Amino acid sequence: MNTLLFERPVWFATDPLIVEEEAHEMEDFIYHRPVLEKEVVELLEPKTGSFIVDGTCGGGGHTEALLESGADVLALDQDPDAVQHVSEQLASFGRRVTVRQANFRHAAKVLDELGIRTIGGALLDLGVSSRQLENAERGFSLVRNGPLDMRMDPRTELTAATIVNEYSAEQLTRLFRELGEEPAARRIASLIVKMRNRSPFRETLPLARAIEKLAGRHGRRHPATQVFQALRMEVNDELGALEGGLRVLAGRLQPGARIAVIAFHSLEDRIVKNFFRDRSREWLDRPEWPAPQRNPDYDLKLVTPKPVEPSEDEQRANPRSRSAKLRVAKKI
């Protein structure tokens, strides 16, 4: 089990899963509508000829904006559909864009293969994309039936079906409680174990409907939202990938280069906030020390002391953006 103990998460107003039911009916809820596009470009300060890593290229919206600003881009994504889409969508930029299928936690390996030691910036747009939600076969959807998969990279082995059908009641309870802050975590885990003994869960809608029947429907948010979120994060080890990716990308930044991260719920945002804070403290002090000591990890300066959030206009135009929080730091 990949989960770790964290402080209780405070869920942001809207996660991509939460807006799915309203979004799937919107004709303009397209694959590559980038969140906080203008703010990302302004805060990353890409320069002509600089080399930036977009670690989660998705539909290519941010990648395209960075290319249009004059920077060259290494576009990474663990989803092969995204890699194919971006390769075709941005082919006109030629050698200025390099697209590879890889989790951003493995960015160092890709950069080494390309012979690139340092980079002029990095971007991570975390979470699930609209395209992934809308494709029932990927298993992320609460409103479209599909296999209980949820793998962003189909080459990995762990699926949501394996978790649901093989984790113990105690493991499921801990997972739903820690990664989902699900108040009914124990009851839902017990229900899953009871139902899977009769017939294993193979598809998304039977699981979502079972949780809805147990927990009841209150308001617009589907009662299985937090369980599905927890399953997806466990399948893809999203918090572990984020911690590893931040270390790799920050370590490759040139002096003055910036790293930007867009998070969609508090567990992700807390990791980013703490990483930037811990790496931006020149001195460390503890009660048991006779004097403050220099921080051996001091190599960043905060650009955004508080997170940047989407404007009201963007939130209305793009429901997925409602919960986004953008943080930026600079290499010193």
N, C-alpha and C positions, 0 to 999 in steps of 0.2 A: 504494500500500500504506500503511495507516494506522499500522502498528506503529512503536514507538520502541524504542530500546535501554534496557533496565532491568537492575538487578541481578538475579541469579538468584532467581526466586521460590521461596519455601518453601511448598509446598501445604499448606493446612489439612487436617485429618483427613478432612473430608467436604465436598465441593461438592454442590450440588443434583443435578447429573448423576450423581454417584457413588451416591446413595441411590435413584436412579430405579427400579432393578430391584426393590428391596424395597418401595418406596413405591407403585408402580403397582398392587400387589396389596392395598393397605390401603384398606378402604372409607372410613375416616375421614381419609384424606389429602386434605383438601378445599382448595378454591381459596384461601380467605381465612384460613387459620390463621396469624396474625401471629407472627413471631419476636420474643422478648424484649418482648412487649407491655407488661407491667407496668413493666419497667425503662425503656422508652422514655418512658412517660407520667410516671414519677417524675422522670426526669432532664431532660426537656424543660420541666417545670414549667409546663404550659399554664394560662393564667388565663382566667376567664370573660370573653368578649368579645374576647380576643386573636385575631389572625389568623395561622394557621400554614399553611405550605406543606408538603404531603405530596407530594414530588416523584416518588414511585413507588407510587401508591396500590394497584396490583395488585388483590387481592380485596377491599380496603376494610377490612381488619381494624384496621390502625393508625389509619386515618382515622376509623373509628367510635369507637375508644377515645378519640381526641382530642376528637371532638365530644361524647362523653358526659362528658368532663371539663369542658366548658363553652366550649371554644374554637370559633371558626369556622375552616373549613378550605378551602383551595384544593387540590383533589386533582388531580394531574397524572399522566398515564401516556401513553407513546407507543403503547401497544397499544390499538387500538380495542375489542377484546373486554373489556379491563379497564375502559375508560371506560364502556361500556354497562352492564357488570355493576354497577359502583359507583353509577352514576346511578340504576339501578333499586333496588339494595340499600339505599341511603341516602336515598331520596326523602323519607322521613318527616321528615328534618331540615330540609327546605325550603331557605330562602335561606341557612341557616348553612353549607351546603356548596356549593361551586362546582366542577364537574368539567370538565376540559378535556383534549383529546388534545394532548400536547406532551411532548417530551423536557425533562427538568428543566434542561438547559443553556440552554433558551430561556425559563426562568421569568420573566426580566425583561420580555420582550415581553408575556407574558400579564398580568403585574402592571400594566404600563403601560396595557394595554387596559382593565383593570378600574379604573384610576385609583388604584392602591395604591402608595405610595412606599416604605413600610417594613413589615416583618413582625415578628410576635411569636415566631417560631420556624420551624424547618425540619427535615424528616426525609427521609432517603434510605435505602431498603431495597434494596440492590443485588442484581444477579443475576437468574436466571430463576425464574419462578413455577411452582408445582406445576401450575397449569392449562395453562401453555404446554408443559410437559413431557408432559402427558397428552394433548394434542391433536396427533396425528400429523401433521396437515396443516400445522403450523407448522414442522416440520422440525428440532426440537430433540432428538427422542427417539433413544435408542440401541436401544430394544427394540420400537418401533412404527415400521413403515415409513411414510414420507411423503416429500414433495419436499425436496430439499436447499435449504431456504430460510433459516431462522433469523433472519429479520427481525423485530424487535420492533415496528417501525413499517412496515407493508406499503407505505407511500407512498415509502419509500426504494428505491434501485435495486439496490445491491449485495446479492447473495445468496451463500450458501455454495456453490452450484453454480458460480457465476462464479469464485469463488476456486479451487475444486478443479480446475476444468477449464481455467482460463486463467492462473493464476499459474505462474511458472517453478519448476523444482525448487529453485532457490536461494531464491526467495521463500517457497515452502512450508516449506522447511527452517527458515528464519529465523523464520517465523510459529509453527511448532510448537515450536520451541526456546524462543523468548522468551515467548510468551503461554501455552504449555502445559508448559514444562520437560519435554518429551517426549524421553527418552533415545534413542529410535529415530527421531528427527525426520528425519534424512537418508534412512534406509532407507524410511520411510513415504512421504516425498515422492517418492523414486525409483519406488516401487511405483505410486503414484497416477498419475504421468506415464506410466509404461509401460502401465497398464491403460486410461487415458483415451484413449490413442492408438488403441486397438481399439474402445472404446465409452465415450462420455462418462458421467460419473457424474450421475445425475438424482435418485436417491432415497437415503435415509439408510441403510437396512439393507445394501445392497451395499457401501457404503463402510465401515460398521462391521465387517462380516464380513471384508472384505479385510484390514483392519488387524488384526483378531483372528487371522486365519490367519497373518499375518506375525509378529506379536509374541507370540502364544500367550496363553493365559488362566491367570493366576496370582492366586488369591484371588477375592474377590467383585467387585472393581472391574473393569469392562469395559476392555479394553486400548485402546479408542478414546476413552475419556473425555477425556483431555487434548487430543487432536486436536479433538474436537467443541467443547470449551471454547474453544480458540484460535480456531476458525472463528467461533463465535458472537461472541466479543469483537471480532474483526476486522470482521465484518459490521455490527455496531452501534456501532463505534468507542467501546466502553464506557469505556476509560481516558481518552480525549480528552473524552468527555462528562462524566466524573467531575471531571476537572480544571477544565473550564469551569463546571460546575454549582456546584462548591464556591465559586469566586470570585463567581459571581452571587449565590448565596443568602447567603453571609457578608456581602457588600456591602450587602444589603437589610435585615439584622437591625437592630432597634432596640437601643439600649443595654440590656444585661441579658438580651436574648433569646438563645436557645440553638439550636445546630444539632447534630443527631444523625445519625450515619451507621452503618449496619449493613453490614459487608463480609463476604464469604464466602471469599475467598482472599487470599494475601499481596500480590499486585500492587495490588489495590484498597486493602487495609488500609494498605499502605506509603504510597500517595498521600495518604490521609486523615491518617495519622499525621504525615507530613512537612508537610502543609498546616497543620494545627493547630499543630504545633511552630514552624514558621517565622513564623506570624502571632501567636504568643504570646510572642515574644522582644522585650523592650523595647529591648535594646541588642545591637548586633552588634560583633564584634571580629575583626580579622584581623591576622596577624603583620606585614604590611606597613603597617598603619595606625599613626600615632603615638598614637592614643587611640581608645577605643570610640566608636561612633556610634549615634545613635538609629535604630531600625528603622522605615523609612517605612511598612511594612506591618503594624506592630504594632496590632492591633485585637481580639484574642481572648485569652481566658484558658482554660486547660485545666480542664475539669470532671472528666474521667476520665484521670488520668495513665497508667493502664493500662486496656486494653480490658475491657469487661464481657462475660462469656460466659454462655451459658445454663446453668441448673442441670441436674443429672443427671436430675431428673424431667422437665424440658422436653425434654431430648435424647431420652429414652425415648419420650415422647409424640409428638414431632415430629422425625423423623430429619433433616429439612432444617435444623434449628437447630444441628446438631452443630458446624458450622464457623463459626458466626456470631461476629463480634466487633463490639461497639458502642463507638463513641467519641463523646464530646460535648465541645463547646467553647461558651464564652459571649462575647457581644459586650461589650467594655469601653467 
